[in-house]
Amino acid sequence: MTFSFPSLADPLLESVDISIFIEQVDFPEFIAEQSIHKTALSEVDGRKVFVGFFAHRSTEPKDTSIHVHIRFADERTFEEVYRPKPNASREELVSSFEMFRGKSALIRSEARFVIPLKDVPDPSAVRPLLRVIAETADVKMRMTGGRFSLQPRPLFRMSWFLREEDAPDGDPKKAIVADIVGYESVSLDDDCARRILPTVTKAFDVLILGSPRGLRP
């Protein structure tokens, strides 16, 4: 078995951030001065994806924990000038995970979903909020984003906003961007990066789309 990447087959999923917090003082494989910074361009579920793997000790003097951060982002989300420069292969990233296998950790998973505004149905939780308008004599305000706490665990929080991008025809392209976060205490294994994503995806389906899509995990 090897470390499994989360599924990126969902066309509405733009990126996944996995943060792993390892509370362990005695860790001879990972010395205090060591840090790992690796980026690879890989194909995951038919999409070209930048995968970043970063590991370092906490910078706080009394904090001895280790922070491991794994990010999966569709290459199309980066403008050319901001694209990461790969310095490792997918196999090297997987190999870097091995020293953390079996450690007890708190894992945080944040998934970003993007859907065109025109495709957001009326049962969506954000549709009524987009119609909220407040006016004074001089100012008119319209809600274009917000944040909700979520329950039960592993769900934690959802934040969303209306993204507007200029288009060649002058009609702005509008989309809802939703970031959903979940937390879970785990023993790090091959599937730890995949475990929370199905629950987070279901939350997006219910809150933004109005009903589950029945996607495979």
N, C-alpha and C positions, 0 to 999 in steps of 0.2 A: 504494500500500500504506500502511496505517496500523498503529500499534501494536495488537497483538492481545491481548485479555484471555485468561487461561487458561480452559479449559472448566470450568464448574461444574455440568455435567449430572449428575454422580455424586450420587445422593441421600444417600450416606454422607459426602460431603465437606462439612465445616462452614466451613472458612476456608482461605485460601492466603496466606502471607506471602512476598513476594519482596524480598530485600535485594540491592542491587547496589553493589559496592565498586569505584570507579573510581580507579585509581592514575595521576593526571595532574596535574603541577604547573602547566603552562602551559595554562590553560583560560579564555581571555578572556570566553567567553560566560557563565561562572559566577564572579562575583567573590567574593572571600573573605568579604565580609559578607553575601552573599546566601543566603537560604534560601527554600524553597517548601513551603507547607503547604496542601494542597487535599484536600477530601473531597466526594465525589459519591454520590448514591443512584441506582443504575442498575439496569437489568434485564439479567442475564446468563444465557443459557440458561433463560429462563422464571422465574428467581428474582430477587427484589429483593435487591440486594447493596450494602453500603456499600463504596466504593472509596476508599482513602486514598492520596495521593501526597505523599511528603515527601522533600526533598533538602536536604542541608546539608554544609558542610565539616566535617572531623573537628575535635573540640574539643581534641585533643592538640597541643601547641605544635609538635612536629617532624613531625606527620603532615599531609601536604598532600592526602590522598585525599578524594574526595567520596563520600558515602553516600546512595544513593537507596533509599527503602523504599516498596514498593507492597503494600497489603493489601486483600484481597477477603474480606468476611465477610458471611454471610447475616444479614439484618436481624433474623431471628427469634432470633438468638443473643444479642441485646442486650435487657436490661430497659429499659423506657421511660426511666427516669431516666438511664441510661448511654448512650443512643443518640447517635452522633456528629451534629453539626449540619452538614449539607451547606453548602459555600460555593463550589461550582464545578459545572460540568456535565461530563458524560463527555467531551465534545469538548475542554474546557479541560485536562482531565487528559492526554488523548492529546497535545495540543499541547505540554504541559510536557515530555514525553519527547523531543521532537524534538532539543533541543540535545545530548542524550546519544547520539544515534544514531551508530553506527560506532566508538564508544569501546571500548577493550579493558577488560574488567572481570571480576571474580569475582562470580558470581551464586549466591545462596543461596536455595533454595526450601524452605519448610516448609509442609506440608499437614496439617491436622487432620481426622481422620476420627472419626465417632461412630457406634457400632452398638449396639443394645440387647443386653444380655448374653445374653438368651434366644436371640438369633440367631447367637451365636458358636459355630461348630461344634467338635466334638471335635478335628479335626486342627489347630486353631489352636495357635500357639506359646504363647499366654497361658493356655489352659485348664488345662494341668498346673500352671502357676505359681499359679493361683488356689486350688489345692488344697494348697499348701504351708503348713503350720501348725507353729509352734514353741511349746512350752509350758514354763513353769517352775512352781514351786510357787505363785506368786502372779500370773503374767502369761501370757496366751495371745496369740500373735501370728499374724496371717494376712497373706500377701502380697497387696497390692492395687495394686501398680504396680512399674515397673522401667524400666531403660534398657539398650539394646543398641547396640554399634557395628556398622555395616553395611559390607559390601564386595560387589562392587567399586564404584568411583566410577562415576557421580556420587553413589551412595548414601553416607550418612555416619552417621546415627544414628536410632534410633527410641526414643521414650519413651512409656510408656502408663500409664494408671491407671484404676481402677474408680470411676466417678462414680455417686453415689447421690443422688437427689432425692426430697423428700417428695411424696407423692401424696394426693389427697383421700380415697382409700379407706384410707389408712394403710399401704399396702404400697409401700415405696420403689421408685421407678423406677431400675433399674440399667442402666448402659451402659459399654462400654469406649471410652475416648478414647485415640486413638493419634496422636502427632505424629511425622511422618517428615521428615527433613531430607536434602537433597542439595546438592552443590556442583558448579559447573562453570565453567571459564574460557571466556569467550565474547567475540565482537564483538557489541555491542548492535545488534539489529535488531528487526523487527516481531514476531518469534516468540520472542524471548528469554525472555519470561515464561511461555511455554507449554512450553518444551523439556524441562524436567526432570520436569514433573508426571506424564506417563505412566509413567516409571520408578518414581517414588515411589508411584503408585497400584498398580502391579504388586507392589511390595514389601508394601504393606498387604494386598493380596489373598492373597499367599502366606503371610505371617506371621500375620495375624489371621483370615482366612477359610479358609486351608488350600489354596486353589487359585486361579488367575487367573480373573477374570470375563470376560475378553475385551472390555473396554470400548474404545470408540473414543477416540483421543487428543483 
